[in-house]
Amino acid sequence: MPEETSKPLIQVNGLYKVFGNDPASVMADVRSGMSKDDILAKTGHAVGLKDINLDIHKGSIFVIMGLSGSGKSTLIRHFNRLIEPTEGSITVDGTDVMSLNAKGLEQFRRHKMSMVFQHFGLMPHRTVIENVGYGLMVQGVAKNERVQKAKAWLDAVGLAGYEAQYPAQLSGGQQQRVGLARALCTDADILLMDEAFSALDPLIRSEMQDQLIALQEKLRKTIIFITHDLDEALRIGDYIAILKDGELSQVGRPEEILLKPADDYVEAFVRDVNRARVLTADVVMKPPACRLTTENLNEALKQMRGEGKDYGYVFADSDYKGIVTRERIQDAIEDPSPNADLSELAEAMPTVQPDASLEDILPTSLEHPYPLPVVDGDGDFHGVVSRKSMISVLTENGETGESDAA
């Protein structure tokens, strides 16, 4: 996930869009707070967007969601100026998109942004490989090079061997994979995906979400993704912006949207979400508890007492060894035979990855009396996840009577 401290790649400031014959004439009514319906009844103008302000960071999947008529598709079409704003600015990597002339805008669209459409947008008279390489052809890339790149991207989306097929010969899911490969083939920094998976059957849609997540882990593109489906937004988004009647209701990380809805509208959206499936270990974990790095039993016992714990997590250098209780250390100290070192006393206890879902963690947690250590693929100890912390975010009131060891 990108660092929020970095300068945003895309900045949207004070963006308004009013549809009608004389948008400027109704801006005073828009700013005064008059409702969208009242403005339409009074002036015949439709408010599409109202005072949109967004920062989108490089390498993130930024999801814009809302119901039909919320303004989400209108907003995404402003990023590459398919729609001209009534007021406001959009800056992309330091470039004021609104200042570009016709030639500059053409180059911007060809090289900076690619778009994936809901209904695929493939050219039926061109083969799959010709569709994928079309953007490179427009850029003037030589045929051999664009064919080579198109083949590589078809392989990346699982369609190697389909080069000579035509769109009509493919399933909906396959057609959308071609659309995704075409967008990626131009090597644009930014992907605009407008309801890209909405036309697909649920199973295929889920597979496409998986593929997008897997590709993003490798490519780290900046993706602006439009959807009306909150489950989809929560699954793929690093950040989510929720629109209602052309206004932003809330912008935040998925867990913020889910756990701290900004208003009744957002709360209604998230009410029926399966939190266990969406929330991950890094959301609910507590700071590392009693990490024991000494092999000296007396020192380990002293550390436990100092932290008020009757258990600790044993590490030898950076390698996680397991968990050990105060009682087990005391028994080893009192044993007249030679003392064992701490690593030998450690009992195996599973770790969880920071991005593991609570749904996956809960069964393991129920099998063990102590909080599960959160250890990443590099062996770094991030914290612990207890049943108490999980239950607190999975229940309405968040109150439990369990101790931290539960």
Secondary structure, DSSP 8 states (H G I E B T S, - for coil): ---TTS--SEEEEEEEEEESS-GGGGHHHHHHT--HHHHHHHHS-EEEEEEEEEEE-TT-EEEEE-STTSSHHHHHHHHTTSS--SEEEEEETTEEGGG--HHHHHHHHHHTEEEE-TT----TTS-HHHHHTHHHHHTT--HHHHHHHHHHHHHHTT-TT-TT--GGGS-HHHHHHHHHHHHHHTT-SEEEEESTTTTS-HHHHHHHHHHHHHHHHHH--EEEEEES-HHHHHHH-SEEEEEETTEEEEEE-HHHHHHS-SSHHHHHHHTT--HHHH-BHHHH-BS---EE----HHHHHHHHHHHT-SEEEEEETTEEEEEEEHHHHHHHHH-SS----HHHH-B----B-TT-BHHHHHHHHHT-SS-EEEE-TT--EEEEE-HHHHHHHHSSS------TT-
